[in-house]
């Protein structure tokens, strides 16, 4: 498995919009085991994204999906930068997080 | 929802043992939506734990569970310290990670 933990910063006040783009764009990605979007409680313009994939290749391939390309295009104008980023090797656990209204 | 992203360090060479304790101890915790254990590819003695809970209270309550208390007692001698720790507010996503053999 391949994992990513990362922080993304948006332009001021655009976090809910960024979250909605992220959640819309990431459903049904082949090889994606988990994708959780979270607000940073210490920064109103930051989100954390934690991902688990079957393989690093599956993650790489996802970047070419039309839905992901579309999400990237929509999000680009409101992405202000990136914070911490950690690659991981998930080995197990459990969990199911259902999609909620991000607004 | 309440989330935690954190790094735990073990004594040298004990990572697989620590992972097995973690995975054994965390099944069936009430209010736990996701719990993923991952190896840090840059540090052979570090694991990343990412958690999503229904509430901060659910996470707090879990620390009193017999299974979690037992895991803490077993892990304590091989926990060398903690690294980064971030609290988050998960807002959505998807995912299902099944428990694998951690060894």
N, CA and C atoms of all chains as a GROMACS GRO file, in nm:
protein
  618
    1UNK      N    1   0.084  -0.120   0.000
    1UNK     CA    2   0.000   0.000   0.000
    1UNK      C    3   0.088   0.126   0.000
    2UNK      N    4   0.030   0.232  -0.044
    2UNK     CA    5   0.100   0.360  -0.051
    2UNK      C    6   0.012   0.464   0.014
    3UNK      N    7   0.070   0.549   0.096
    3UNK     CA    8  -0.009   0.650   0.166
    3UNK      C    9   0.049   0.788   0.154
    4UNK      N   10  -0.038   0.884   0.165
    4UNK     CA   11   0.002   1.024   0.166
    4UNK      C   12  -0.072   1.097   0.277
    5UNK      N   13   0.000   1.181   0.348
    5UNK     CA   14  -0.059   1.272   0.446
    5UNK      C   15  -0.010   1.411   0.406
    6UNK      N   16  -0.100   1.503   0.380
    6UNK     CA   17  -0.053   1.633   0.336
    6UNK      C   18  -0.147   1.745   0.373
    7UNK      N   19  -0.090   1.863   0.381
    7UNK     CA   20  -0.168   1.983   0.412
    7UNK      C   21  -0.171   2.073   0.290
    8UNK      N   22  -0.288   2.124   0.260
    8UNK     CA   23  -0.306   2.214   0.147
    8UNK      C   24  -0.362   2.346   0.200
    9UNK      N   25  -0.309   2.455   0.149
    9UNK     CA   26  -0.357   2.587   0.190
    9UNK      C   27  -0.437   2.650   0.076
   10UNK      N   28  -0.548   2.714   0.112
   10UNK     CA   29  -0.629   2.781   0.011
   10UNK      C   30  -0.621   2.932   0.030
   11UNK      N   31  -0.667   3.003  -0.069
   11UNK     CA   32  -0.678   3.148  -0.056
   11UNK      C   33  -0.783   3.178   0.052
   12UNK      N   34  -0.770   3.293   0.119
   12UNK     CA   35  -0.853   3.321   0.237
   12UNK      C   36  -1.003   3.303   0.212
   13UNK      N   37  -1.067   3.230   0.300
   13UNK     CA   38  -1.212   3.214   0.294
   13UNK      C   39  -1.262   3.110   0.197
   14UNK      N   40  -1.172   3.041   0.128
   14UNK     CA   41  -1.216   2.949   0.023
   14UNK      C   42  -1.211   2.802   0.066
   15UNK      N   43  -1.195   2.777   0.194
   15UNK     CA   44  -1.176   2.639   0.236
   15UNK      C   45  -1.297   2.549   0.206
   16UNK      N   46  -1.416   2.594   0.236
   16UNK     CA   47  -1.532   2.508   0.212
   16UNK      C   48  -1.546   2.477   0.062
   17UNK      N   49  -1.513   2.577  -0.020
   17UNK     CA   50  -1.519   2.556  -0.164
   17UNK      C   51  -1.413   2.454  -0.206
   18UNK      N   52  -1.294   2.468  -0.153
   18UNK     CA   53  -1.187   2.372  -0.184
   18UNK      C   54  -1.228   2.231  -0.142
   19UNK      N   55  -1.285   2.220  -0.023
   19UNK     CA   56  -1.326   2.088   0.026
   19UNK      C   57  -1.432   2.027  -0.066
   20UNK      N   58  -1.526   2.109  -0.110
   20UNK     CA   59  -1.630   2.055  -0.197
   20UNK      C   60  -1.572   2.006  -0.329
   21UNK      N   61  -1.473   2.077  -0.380
   21UNK     CA   62  -1.407   2.033  -0.504
   21UNK      C   63  -1.335   1.901  -0.481
   22UNK      N   64  -1.264   1.893  -0.370
   22UNK     CA   65  -1.188   1.771  -0.340
   22UNK      C   66  -1.280   1.651  -0.327
   23UNK      N   67  -1.388   1.667  -0.251
   23UNK     CA   68  -1.476   1.552  -0.225
   23UNK      C   69  -1.549   1.508  -0.352
   24UNK      N   70  -1.579   1.605  -0.436
   24UNK     CA   71  -1.648   1.573  -0.561
   24UNK      C   72  -1.555   1.499  -0.657
   25UNK      N   73  -1.428   1.538  -0.654
   25UNK     CA   74  -1.335   1.487  -0.755
   25UNK      C   75  -1.277   1.351  -0.726
   26UNK      N   76  -1.292   1.304  -0.602
   26UNK     CA   77  -1.213   1.187  -0.564
   26UNK      C   78  -1.294   1.059  -0.548
   27UNK      N   79  -1.419   1.060  -0.588
   27UNK     CA   80  -1.498   0.937  -0.573
   27UNK      C   81  -1.464   0.840  -0.686
   28UNK      N   82  -1.461   0.714  -0.652
   28UNK     CA   83  -1.444   0.611  -0.754
   28UNK      C   84  -1.308   0.603  -0.819
   29UNK      N   85  -1.203   0.647  -0.749
   29UNK     CA   86  -1.070   0.637  -0.809
   29UNK      C   87  -1.019   0.494  -0.793
   30UNK      N   88  -0.981   0.429  -0.905
   30UNK     CA   89  -0.934   0.290  -0.896
   30UNK      C   90  -0.810   0.279  -0.806
   31UNK      N   91  -0.814   0.183  -0.717
   31UNK     CA   92  -0.698   0.159  -0.631
   31UNK      C   93  -0.692   0.248  -0.509
   32UNK      N   94  -0.790   0.336  -0.494
   32UNK     CA   95  -0.792   0.425  -0.377
   32UNK      C   96  -0.867   0.356  -0.263
   33UNK      N   97  -0.796   0.327  -0.154
   33UNK     CA   98  -0.855   0.256  -0.041
   33UNK      C   99  -0.918   0.351   0.059
   34UNK      N  100  -0.862   0.470   0.068
   34UNK     CA  101  -0.913   0.566   0.166
   34UNK      C  102  -0.870   0.706   0.124
   35UNK      N  103  -0.961   0.801   0.140
   35UNK     CA  104  -0.931   0.940   0.107
   35UNK      C  105  -1.015   1.024   0.201
   36UNK      N  106  -0.949   1.085   0.298
   36UNK     CA  107  -1.021   1.162   0.400
   36UNK      C  108  -0.976   1.307   0.396
   37UNK      N  109  -1.073   1.396   0.386
   37UNK     CA  110  -1.046   1.540   0.385
   37UNK      C  111  -1.086   1.596   0.522
   38UNK      N  112  -0.997   1.677   0.580
   38UNK     CA  113  -1.022   1.731   0.714
   38UNK      C  114  -0.982   1.878   0.721
   39UNK      N  115  -1.056   1.953   0.801
   39UNK     CA  116  -1.018   2.091   0.828
   39UNK      C  117  -0.906   2.094   0.931
   40UNK      N  118  -0.816   2.190   0.916
   40UNK     CA  119  -0.716   2.215   1.019
   40UNK      C  120  -0.778   2.310   1.120
   41UNK      N  121  -0.796   2.265   1.246
   41UNK     CA  122  -0.861   2.353   1.344
   41UNK      C  123  -0.778   2.473   1.382
   42UNK      N  124  -0.650   2.474   1.346
   42UNK     CA  125  -0.563   2.586   1.384
   42UNK      C  126  -0.541   2.686   1.271
   43UNK      N  127  -0.595   2.656   1.153
   43UNK     CA  128  -0.574   2.745   1.037
   43UNK      C  129  -0.699   2.741   0.951
   44UNK      N  130  -0.775   2.851   0.946
   44UNK     CA  131  -0.902   2.849   0.873
   44UNK      C  132  -0.887   2.832   0.722
   45UNK      N  133  -0.763   2.838   0.673
   45UNK     CA  134  -0.742   2.823   0.530
   45UNK      C  135  -0.658   2.700   0.497
   46UNK      N  136  -0.664   2.600   0.584
   46UNK     CA  137  -0.584   2.479   0.559
   46UNK      C  138  -0.669   2.354   0.571
   47UNK      N  139  -0.642   2.258   0.485
   47UNK     CA  140  -0.705   2.127   0.493
   47UNK      C  141  -0.596   2.020   0.497
   48UNK      N  142  -0.630   1.911   0.566
   48UNK     CA  143  -0.544   1.792   0.566
   48UNK      C  144  -0.609   1.687   0.478
   49UNK      N  145  -0.527   1.621   0.399
   49UNK     CA  146  -0.575   1.512   0.316
   49UNK      C  147  -0.493   1.388   0.350
   50UNK      N  148  -0.563   1.280   0.388
   50UNK     CA  149  -0.493   1.155   0.415
   50UNK      C  150  -0.544   1.050   0.318
   51UNK      N  151  -0.452   0.983   0.254
   51UNK     CA  152  -0.485   0.890   0.146
   51UNK      C  153  -0.418   0.756   0.166
   52UNK      N  154  -0.488   0.649   0.129
   52UNK     CA  155  -0.427   0.515   0.123
   52UNK      C  156  -0.461   0.455  -0.013
   53UNK      N  157  -0.359   0.403  -0.079
   53UNK     CA  158  -0.373   0.348  -0.214
   53UNK      C  159  -0.320   0.206  -0.219
   54UNK      N  160  -0.370   0.130  -0.313
   54UNK     CA  161  -0.318  -0.007  -0.331
   54UNK      C  162  -0.170  -0.004  -0.365
   55UNK      N  163  -0.129   0.098  -0.440
   55UNK     CA  164   0.011   0.108  -0.481
   55UNK      C  165   0.042   0.254  -0.516
   56UNK      N  166   0.170   0.286  -0.522
   56UNK     CA  167   0.209   0.420  -0.563
   56UNK      C  168   0.167   0.446  -0.708
   57UNK      N  169   0.170   0.338  -0.787
   57UNK     CA  170   0.130   0.353  -0.928
   57UNK      C  171  -0.018   0.391  -0.938
   58UNK      N  172  -0.102   0.332  -0.853
   58UNK     CA  173  -0.245   0.364  -0.855
   58UNK      C  174  -0.265   0.512  -0.825
   59UNK      N  175  -0.188   0.562  -0.728
   59UNK     CA  176  -0.198   0.707  -0.699
   59UNK      C  177  -0.155   0.789  -0.820
   60UNK      N  178  -0.044   0.750  -0.879
   60UNK     CA  179   0.008   0.823  -0.995
   60UNK      C  180  -0.094   0.822  -1.109
   61UNK      N  181  -0.150   0.706  -1.133
   61UNK     CA  182  -0.248   0.692  -1.241
   61UNK      C  183  -0.371   0.780  -1.217
   62UNK      N  184  -0.407   0.796  -1.090
   62UNK     CA  185  -0.529   0.873  -1.059
   62UNK      C  186  -0.518   1.017  -1.108
   63UNK      N  187  -0.395   1.067  -1.115
   63UNK     CA  188  -0.377   1.207  -1.155
   63UNK      C  189  -0.416   1.230  -1.301
   64UNK      N  190  -0.429   1.122  -1.377
   64UNK     CA  191  -0.471   1.134  -1.516
   64UNK      C  192  -0.621   1.118  -1.536
   65UNK      N  193  -0.694   1.080  -1.432
   65UNK     CA  194  -0.838   1.061  -1.446
   65UNK      C  195  -0.906   1.194  -1.480
   66UNK      N  196  -1.008   1.187  -1.564
   66UNK     CA  197  -1.080   1.309  -1.604
   66UNK      C  198  -1.138   1.380  -1.481
   67UNK      N  199  -1.194   1.303  -1.386
   67UNK     CA  200  -1.254   1.365  -1.268
   67UNK      C  201  -1.149   1.437  -1.184
   68UNK      N  202  -1.031   1.380  -1.176
   68UNK     CA  203  -0.924   1.441  -1.097
   68UNK      C  204  -0.866   1.561  -1.170
   69UNK      N  205  -0.848   1.547  -1.301
   69UNK     CA  206  -0.800   1.660  -1.382
   69UNK      C  207  -0.895   1.778  -1.368
   70UNK      N  208  -1.025   1.748  -1.370
   70UNK     CA  209  -1.125   1.853  -1.359
   70UNK      C  210  -1.118   1.919  -1.221
   71UNK      N  211  -1.101   1.838  -1.118
   71UNK     CA  212  -1.092   1.892  -0.982
   71UNK      C  213  -0.968   1.980  -0.968
   72UNK      N  214  -0.857   1.934  -1.026
   72UNK     CA  215  -0.734   2.013  -1.018
   72UNK      C  216  -0.752   2.148  -1.087
   73UNK      N  217  -0.816   2.146  -1.203
   73UNK     CA  218  -0.838   2.271  -1.277
   73UNK      C  219  -0.926   2.367  -1.198
   74UNK      N  220  -1.030   2.311  -1.132
   74UNK     CA  221  -1.120   2.395  -1.055
   74UNK      C  222  -1.052   2.450  -0.930
   75UNK      N  223  -0.968   2.367  -0.868
   75UNK     CA  224  -0.907   2.406  -0.741
   75UNK      C  225  -0.787   2.498  -0.758
   76UNK      N  226  -0.720   2.488  -0.872
   76UNK     CA  227  -0.593   2.559  -0.888
   76UNK      C  228  -0.600   2.707  -0.849
   77UNK      N  229  -0.706   2.780  -0.892
   77UNK     CA  230  -0.707   2.924  -0.860
   77UNK      C  231  -0.718   2.954  -0.710
   78UNK      N  232  -0.763   2.858  -0.633
   78UNK     CA  233  -0.780   2.886  -0.489
   78UNK      C  234  -0.680   2.809  -0.403
   79UNK      N  235  -0.585   2.741  -0.465
   79UNK     CA  236  -0.479   2.676  -0.388
   79UNK      C  237  -0.366   2.777  -0.367
   80UNK      N  238  -0.338   2.804  -0.240
   80UNK     CA  239  -0.237   2.904  -0.208
   80UNK      C  240  -0.101   2.840  -0.182
   81UNK      N  241  -0.101   2.711  -0.158
   81UNK     CA  242   0.026   2.645  -0.134
   81UNK      C  243   0.008   2.514  -0.060
   82UNK      N  244   0.119   2.454  -0.025
   82UNK     CA  245   0.116   2.325   0.043
   82UNK      C  246   0.200   2.333   0.170
   83UNK      N  247   0.158   2.258   0.270
   83UNK     CA  248   0.233   2.252   0.395
   83UNK      C  249   0.304   2.120   0.408
   84UNK      N  250   0.293   2.061   0.524
   84UNK     CA  251   0.359   1.933   0.547
   84UNK      C  252   0.313   1.828   0.445
   85UNK      N  253   0.402   1.738   0.413
   85UNK     CA  254   0.368   1.626   0.323
   85UNK      C  255   0.451   1.506   0.363
   86UNK      N  256   0.384   1.397   0.392
   86UNK     CA  257   0.453   1.275   0.434
   86UNK      C  258   0.403   1.158   0.349
   87UNK      N  259   0.497   1.084   0.295
   87UNK     CA  260   0.461   0.957   0.230
   87UNK      C  261   0.464   0.848   0.336
   88UNK      N  262   0.371   0.754   0.325
   88UNK     CA  263   0.367   0.645   0.422
   88UNK      C  264   0.346   0.512   0.349
   89UNK      N  265   0.359   0.405   0.426
   89UNK     CA  266   0.329   0.270   0.378
   89UNK      C  267   0.224   0.209   0.469
   90UNK      N  268   0.095   0.232   0.438
   90UNK     CA  269  -0.010   0.176   0.525
   90UNK      C  270   0.002   0.024   0.531
   91UNK      N  271  -0.019  -0.029   0.651
   91UNK     CA  272  -0.008  -0.174   0.668
   91UNK      C  273  -0.137  -0.236   0.720
   92UNK      N  274  -0.230  -0.154   0.763
   92UNK     CA  275  -0.355  -0.212   0.812
   92UNK      C  276  -0.434  -0.110   0.889
   93UNK      N  277  -0.540  -0.161   0.948
   93UNK     CA  278  -0.631  -0.075   1.021
   93UNK      C  279  -0.771  -0.104   0.975
   94UNK      N  280  -0.857  -0.009   0.995
   94UNK     CA  281  -0.993  -0.030   0.952
   94UNK      C  282  -1.056   0.106   0.935
   95UNK      N  283  -1.171   0.106   0.874
   95UNK     CA  284  -1.236   0.235   0.868
   95UNK      C  285  -1.324   0.252   0.749
   96UNK      N  286  -1.424   0.328   0.771
   96UNK     CA  287  -1.510   0.364   0.661
   96UNK      C  288  -1.562   0.504   0.693
   97UNK      N  289  -1.530   0.598   0.610
   97UNK     CA  290  -1.576   0.734   0.629
   97UNK      C  291  -1.666   0.768   0.512
   98UNK      N  292  -1.789   0.800   0.540
   98UNK     CA  293  -1.882   0.829   0.432
   98UNK      C  294  -1.873   0.976   0.394
   99UNK      N  295  -1.908   1.002   0.272
   99UNK     CA  296  -1.903   1.138   0.223
   99UNK      C  297  -2.016   1.220   0.288
  100UNK      N  298  -1.977   1.332   0.344
  100UNK     CA  299  -2.076   1.423   0.402
  100UNK      C  300  -2.083   1.550   0.320
  101UNK      N  301  -2.179   1.630   0.351
  101UNK     CA  302  -2.183   1.763   0.293
  101UNK      C  303  -2.067   1.843   0.351
  102UNK      N  304  -1.983   1.893   0.264
  102UNK     CA  305  -1.863   1.961   0.312
  102UNK      C  306  -1.890   2.106   0.351
  103UNK      N  307  -2.006   2.157   0.315
  103UNK     CA  308  -2.029   2.301   0.336
  103UNK      C  309  -2.056   2.331   0.484
  104UNK      N  310  -1.688   1.549   1.346
  104UNK     CA  311  -1.586   1.445   1.349
  104UNK      C  312  -1.458   1.501   1.409
  105UNK      N  313  -1.378   1.412   1.457
  105UNK     CA  314  -1.251   1.449   1.520
  105UNK      C  315  -1.142   1.360   1.460
  106UNK      N  316  -1.030   1.418   1.428
  106UNK     CA  317  -0.924   1.342   1.365
  106UNK      C  318  -0.789   1.363   1.431
  107UNK      N  319  -0.707   1.264   1.418
  107UNK     CA  320  -0.570   1.272   1.467
  107UNK      C  321  -0.476   1.216   1.362
  108UNK      N  322  -0.365   1.284   1.343
  108UNK     CA  323  -0.256   1.236   1.259
  108UNK      C  324  -0.132   1.242   1.346
  109UNK      N  325  -0.065   1.130   1.364
  109UNK     CA  326   0.049   1.135   1.454
  109UNK      C  327   0.155   1.034   1.422
  110UNK      N  328   0.276   1.064   1.463
  110UNK     CA  329   0.389   0.973   1.442
  110UNK      C  330   0.436   0.919   1.576
  111UNK      N  331   0.458   0.790   1.580
  111UNK     CA  332   0.505   0.724   1.702
  111UNK      C  333   0.638   0.657   1.671
  112UNK      N  334   0.732   0.670   1.764
  112UNK     CA  335   0.863   0.607   1.746
  112UNK      C  336   0.876   0.488   1.840
  113UNK      N  337   0.934   0.381   1.789
  113UNK     CA  338   0.955   0.264   1.874
  113UNK      C  339   1.104   0.244   1.898
  114UNK      N  340   1.134   0.159   1.993
  114UNK     CA  341   1.273   0.122   2.015
  114UNK      C  342   1.321   0.044   1.892
  115UNK      N  343   1.453   0.051   1.866
  115UNK     CA  344   1.505  -0.003   1.739
  115UNK      C  345   1.462  -0.147   1.710
  116UNK      N  346   1.412  -0.168   1.590
  116UNK     CA  347   1.378  -0.302   1.545
  116UNK      C  348   1.243  -0.354   1.591
  117UNK      N  349   1.169  -0.273   1.664
  117UNK     CA  350   1.043  -0.322   1.723
  117UNK      C  351   0.920  -0.275   1.646
  118UNK      N  352   0.938  -0.221   1.527
  118UNK     CA  353   0.823  -0.162   1.458
  118UNK      C  354   0.714  -0.262   1.423
  119UNK      N  355   0.753  -0.378   1.370
  119UNK     CA  356   0.649  -0.476   1.334
  119UNK      C  357   0.572  -0.522   1.457
  120UNK      N  358   0.641  -0.534   1.568
  120UNK     CA  359   0.575  -0.573   1.693
  120UNK      C  360   0.479  -0.462   1.738
  121UNK      N  361   0.525  -0.338   1.731
  121UNK     CA  362   0.439  -0.226   1.768
  121UNK      C  363   0.314  -0.222   1.678
  122UNK      N  364   0.334  -0.243   1.550
  122UNK     CA  365   0.221  -0.240   1.456
  122UNK      C  366   0.121  -0.351   1.490
  123UNK      N  367   0.173  -0.468   1.523
  123UNK     CA  368   0.081  -0.579   1.555
  123UNK      C  369   0.001  -0.548   1.682
  124UNK      N  370   0.063  -0.483   1.778
  124UNK     CA  371  -0.010  -0.444   1.900
  124UNK      C  372  -0.118  -0.342   1.866
  125UNK      N  373  -0.080  -0.244   1.786
  125UNK     CA  374  -0.176  -0.139   1.750
  125UNK      C  375  -0.296  -0.198   1.678
  126UNK      N  376  -0.269  -0.283   1.578
  126UNK     CA  377  -0.380  -0.335   1.496
  126UNK      C  378  -0.471  -0.427   1.577
  127UNK      N  379  -0.411  -0.498   1.670
  127UNK     CA  380  -0.489  -0.589   1.753
  127UNK      C  381  -0.578  -0.511   1.850
  128UNK      N  382  -0.526  -0.399   1.898
  128UNK     CA  383  -0.594  -0.327   2.005
  128UNK      C  384  -0.705  -0.235   1.961
  129UNK      N  385  -0.711  -0.206   1.832
  129UNK     CA  386  -0.799  -0.097   1.790
  129UNK      C  387  -0.924  -0.143   1.717
  130UNK      N  388  -0.950  -0.273   1.716
  130UNK     CA  389  -1.071  -0.316   1.644
  130UNK      C  390  -1.194  -0.293   1.732
  131UNK      N  391  -1.302  -0.254   1.669
  131UNK     CA  392  -1.429  -0.243   1.739
  131UNK      C  393  -1.440  -0.130   1.840
  132UNK      N  394  -1.365  -0.024   1.822
  132UNK     CA  395  -1.376   0.088   1.916
  132UNK      C  396  -1.499   0.171   1.880
  133UNK      N  397  -1.590   0.191   1.976
  133UNK     CA  398  -1.711   0.267   1.946
  133UNK      C  399  -1.678   0.410   1.900
  134UNK      N  400  -1.742   0.451   1.792
  134UNK     CA  401  -1.722   0.588   1.743
  134UNK      C  402  -1.599   0.606   1.658
  135UNK      N  403  -1.524   0.498   1.637
  135UNK     CA  404  -1.404   0.509   1.552
  135UNK      C  405  -1.442   0.483   1.407
  136UNK      N  406  -1.425   0.585   1.324
  136UNK     CA  407  -1.464   0.574   1.183
  136UNK      C  408  -1.351   0.522   1.097
  137UNK      N  409  -1.230   0.551   1.136
  137UNK     CA  410  -1.115   0.509   1.057
  137UNK      C  411  -0.992   0.508   1.146
  138UNK      N  412  -0.909   0.407   1.128
  138UNK     CA  413  -0.785   0.396   1.204
  138UNK      C  414  -0.686   0.325   1.113
  139UNK      N  415  -0.589   0.398   1.063
  139UNK     CA  416  -0.495   0.342   0.968
  139UNK      C  417  -0.353   0.353   1.024
  140UNK      N  418  -0.284   0.240   1.026
  140UNK     CA  419  -0.146   0.235   1.072
  140UNK      C  420  -0.055   0.221   0.950
  141UNK      N  421   0.050   0.303   0.948
  141UNK     CA  422   0.140   0.302   0.831
  141UNK      C  423   0.285   0.310   0.876
  142UNK      N  424   0.371   0.246   0.800
  142UNK     CA  425   0.515   0.259   0.823
  142UNK      C  426   0.564   0.392   0.765
  143UNK      N  427   0.660   0.451   0.833
  143UNK     CA  428   0.729   0.568   0.777
  143UNK      C  429   0.842   0.516   0.690
  144UNK      N  430   0.837   0.542   0.559
  144UNK     CA  431   0.942   0.486   0.472
  144UNK      C  432   1.079   0.549   0.494
  145UNK      N  433   1.084   0.660   0.568
  145UNK     CA  434   1.212   0.728   0.589
  145UNK      C  435   1.274   0.697   0.726
  146UNK      N  436   1.201   0.622   0.808
  146UNK     CA  437   1.251   0.593   0.944
  146UNK      C  438   1.204   0.454   0.983
  147UNK      N  439   1.296   0.358   0.994
  147UNK     CA  440   1.257   0.218   1.019
  147UNK      C  441   1.195   0.197   1.157
  148UNK      N  442   1.201   0.298   1.241
  148UNK     CA  443   1.144   0.284   1.376
  148UNK      C  444   1.029   0.382   1.400
  149UNK      N  445   0.961   0.422   1.292
  149UNK     CA  446   0.850   0.516   1.308
  149UNK      C  447   0.725   0.465   1.236
  150UNK      N  448   0.610   0.489   1.299
  150UNK     CA  449   0.482   0.459   1.236
  150UNK      C  450   0.395   0.585   1.238
  151UNK      N  451   0.311   0.596   1.138
  151UNK     CA  452   0.211   0.701   1.132
  151UNK      C  453   0.075   0.639   1.165
  152UNK      N  454  -0.002   0.709   1.246
  152UNK     CA  455  -0.137   0.664   1.277
  152UNK      C  456  -0.232   0.776   1.240
  153UNK      N  457  -0.328   0.744   1.155
  153UNK     CA  458  -0.430   0.845   1.119
  153UNK      C  459  -0.565   0.792   1.163
  154UNK      N  460  -0.639   0.877   1.233
  154UNK     CA  461  -0.764   0.836   1.296
  154UNK      C  462  -0.875   0.935   1.264
  155UNK      N  463  -0.996   0.881   1.246
  155UNK     CA  464  -1.115   0.966   1.236
  155UNK      C  465  -1.219   0.911   1.333
  156UNK      N  466  -1.275   1.001   1.413
  156UNK     CA  467  -1.371   0.964   1.517
  156UNK      C  468  -1.500   1.043   1.500
  157UNK      N  469  -1.609   0.986   1.549
  157UNK     CA  470  -1.735   1.059   1.546
  157UNK      C  471  -1.725   1.189   1.625
  158UNK      N  472  -1.649   1.186   1.733
  158UNK     CA  473  -1.634   1.305   1.817
  158UNK      C  474  -1.505   1.294   1.897
  159UNK      N  475  -1.462   1.406   1.952
  159UNK     CA  476  -1.343   1.404   2.037
  159UNK      C  477  -1.369   1.320   2.162
  160UNK      N  478  -1.494   1.325   2.208
  160UNK     CA  479  -1.531   1.247   2.327
  160UNK      C  480  -1.516   1.097   2.300
  161UNK      N  481  -1.556   1.054   2.181
  161UNK     CA  482  -1.544   0.911   2.146
  161UNK      C  483  -1.398   0.868   2.151
  162UNK      N  484  -1.310   0.956   2.102
  162UNK     CA  485  -1.167   0.923   2.109
  162UNK      C  486  -1.122   0.914   2.254
  163UNK      N  487  -1.163   1.012   2.333
  163UNK     CA  488  -1.124   1.015   2.475
  163UNK      C  489  -1.174   0.889   2.546
  164UNK      N  490  -1.299   0.854   2.520
  164UNK     CA  491  -1.358   0.735   2.584
  164UNK      C  492  -1.283   0.608   2.546
  165UNK      N  493  -1.231   0.604   2.423
  165UNK     CA  494  -1.165   0.481   2.376
  165UNK      C  495  -1.044   0.448   2.463
  166UNK      N  496  -0.983   0.552   2.520
  166UNK     CA  497  -0.862   0.529   2.600
  166UNK      C  498  -0.891   0.449   2.727
  167UNK      N  499  -1.019   0.438   2.763
  167UNK     CA  500  -1.057   0.360   2.881
  167UNK      C  501  -1.096   0.216   2.847
  168UNK      N  502  -1.108   0.184   2.719
  168UNK     CA  503  -1.149   0.048   2.680
  168UNK      C  504  -1.044  -0.053   2.726
  169UNK      N  505  -1.090  -0.169   2.768
  169UNK     CA  506  -0.996  -0.272   2.813
  169UNK      C  507  -0.898  -0.310   2.703
  170UNK      N  508  -0.948  -0.320   2.580
  170UNK     CA  509  -0.860  -0.360   2.469
  170UNK      C  510  -0.752  -0.254   2.444
  171UNK      N  511  -0.788  -0.129   2.458
  171UNK     CA  512  -0.692  -0.021   2.436
  171UNK      C  513  -0.595  -0.011   2.553
  172UNK      N  514  -0.647  -0.025   2.675
  172UNK     CA  515  -0.559  -0.026   2.791
  172UNK      C  516  -0.456  -0.138   2.781
  173UNK      N  517  -0.502  -0.253   2.736
  173UNK     CA  518  -0.412  -0.367   2.721
  173UNK      C  519  -0.305  -0.338   2.615
  174UNK      N  520  -0.348  -0.276   2.504
  174UNK     CA  521  -0.252  -0.244   2.398
  174UNK      C  522  -0.150  -0.142   2.447
  175UNK      N  523  -0.197  -0.043   2.522
  175UNK     CA  524  -0.105   0.058   2.574
  175UNK      C  525  -0.003  -0.007   2.667
  176UNK      N  526  -0.051  -0.097   2.752
  176UNK     CA  527   0.041  -0.164   2.846
  176UNK      C  528   0.146  -0.247   2.773
  177UNK      N  529   0.100  -0.315   2.665
  177UNK     CA  530   0.194  -0.398   2.589
  177UNK      C  531   0.294  -0.313   2.511
  178UNK      N  532   0.245  -0.199   2.459
  178UNK     CA  533   0.329  -0.117   2.372
  178UNK      C  534   0.426  -0.029   2.450
  179UNK      N  535   0.388   0.008   2.572
  179UNK     CA  536   0.467   0.109   2.646
  179UNK      C  537   0.617   0.080   2.647
  180UNK      N  538   0.659  -0.046   2.674
  180UNK     CA  539   0.805  -0.070   2.682
  180UNK      C  540   0.879  -0.047   2.550
  181UNK      N  541   0.806  -0.050   2.439
  181UNK     CA  542   0.877  -0.033   2.311
  181UNK      C  543   0.845   0.100   2.244
  182UNK      N  544   0.773   0.187   2.312
  182UNK     CA  545   0.749   0.321   2.257
  182UNK      C  546   0.864   0.412   2.300
  183UNK      N  547   0.935   0.465   2.199
  183UNK     CA  548   1.051   0.549   2.231
  183UNK      C  549   1.014   0.697   2.232
  184UNK      N  550   0.900   0.731   2.176
  184UNK     CA  551   0.862   0.872   2.175
  184UNK      C  552   0.761   0.901   2.067
  185UNK      N  553   0.730   1.028   2.055
  185UNK     CA  554   0.629   1.070   1.957
  185UNK      C  555   0.687   1.181   1.869
  186UNK      N  556   0.643   1.184   1.745
  186UNK     CA  557   0.687   1.289   1.653
  186UNK      C  558   0.574   1.388   1.628
  187UNK      N  559   0.555   1.420   1.504
  187UNK     CA  560   0.450   1.516   1.468
  187UNK      C  561   0.314   1.469   1.520
  188UNK      N  562   0.228   1.562   1.555
  188UNK     CA  563   0.093   1.530   1.597
  188UNK      C  564   0.002   1.644   1.556
  189UNK      N  565  -0.100   1.612   1.480
  189UNK     CA  566  -0.193   1.713   1.431
  189UNK      C  567  -0.335   1.669   1.461
  190UNK      N  568  -0.412   1.758   1.521
  190UNK     CA  569  -0.555   1.734   1.536
  190UNK      C  570  -0.625   1.789   1.412
  191UNK      N  571  -0.729   1.718   1.367
  191UNK     CA  572  -0.801   1.765   1.249
  191UNK      C  573  -0.952   1.753   1.272
  192UNK      N  574  -1.026   1.809   1.179
  192UNK     CA  575  -1.172   1.795   1.179
  192UNK      C  576  -1.214   1.734   1.046
  193UNK      N  577  -1.218   1.600   1.039
  193UNK     CA  578  -1.257   1.536   0.913
  193UNK      C  579  -1.396   1.582   0.870
  194UNK      N  580  -1.410   1.605   0.742
  194UNK     CA  581  -1.540   1.651   0.692
  194UNK      C  582  -1.597   1.556   0.587
  195UNK      N  583  -1.519   1.463   0.540
  195UNK     CA  584  -1.574   1.370   0.442
  195UNK      C  585  -1.464   1.294   0.372
  196UNK      N  586  -1.506   1.221   0.271
  196UNK     CA  587  -1.413   1.137   0.199
  196UNK      C  588  -1.472   0.998   0.188
  197UNK      N  589  -1.388   0.903   0.167
  197UNK     CA  590  -1.438   0.767   0.157
  197UNK      C  591  -1.324   0.675   0.191
  198UNK      N  592  -1.356   0.551   0.208
  198UNK     CA  593  -1.245   0.461   0.228
  198UNK      C  594  -1.278   0.342   0.312
  199UNK      N  595  -1.211   0.239   0.281
  199UNK     CA  596  -1.222   0.119   0.361
  199UNK      C  597  -1.088   0.050   0.354
  200UNK      N  598  -1.024   0.037   0.466
  200UNK     CA  599  -0.895  -0.030   0.471
  200UNK      C  600  -0.911  -0.154   0.557
  201UNK      N  601  -0.885  -0.268   0.501
  201UNK     CA  602  -0.901  -0.390   0.578
  201UNK      C  603  -0.774  -0.423   0.654
  202UNK      N  604  -0.791  -0.494   0.761
  202UNK     CA  605  -0.677  -0.532   0.844
  202UNK      C  606  -0.594  -0.636   0.770
  203UNK      N  607  -0.465  -0.612   0.762
  203UNK     CA  608  -0.374  -0.708   0.702
  203UNK      C  609  -0.281  -0.762   0.809
  204UNK      N  610  -0.209  -0.861   0.774
  204UNK     CA  611  -0.103  -0.909   0.861
  204UNK      C  612   0.005  -0.802   0.866
  205UNK      N  613   0.036  -0.757   0.985
  205UNK     CA  614   0.129  -0.646   0.998
  205UNK      C  615   0.275  -0.691   0.993
  206UNK      N  616   0.296  -0.818   1.002
  206UNK     CA  617   0.434  -0.867   1.012
  206UNK      C  618   0.506  -0.857   0.877
   0.00000   0.00000   0.00000
